[in-house]
């Protein structure tokens, strides 16, 4: 077994917690969006994630998009 195969086998055994998985997901989203739009910050990604999960539902009721239209997350 090559070193790469050993590393892959070891990685398959790792169990990530929900918090670790969410952090990994946000990091991936930030890296891919910031690459194309420097205005995207880590905070932007975290807030978007929270909105999508409904954790900022009340706050979202009062936001507006770029066109001035109310945000809709329902």
Phi, psi and omega in degrees: 000130180286165178302319179298315179298323178294319179294319179296317179298318179294319181296327180294338182273349182283130177252117180272143175286167178300322180294318178296320179296319179294318178298318179296318180296316180294321178297318178297314180297317179298311182301321182280331180272320181296329179303322182260343182217103184293348178284345178284127178246169176300321179298321177302315181293317180298315180295320178297319178298316179295319178298316181295330179271357177083010182284342178242034186303313182296319179295322182294333179297339184254002183269163175229149177279184182299329182277357182090354178286148177298145174291147178232120177237006180286000000 
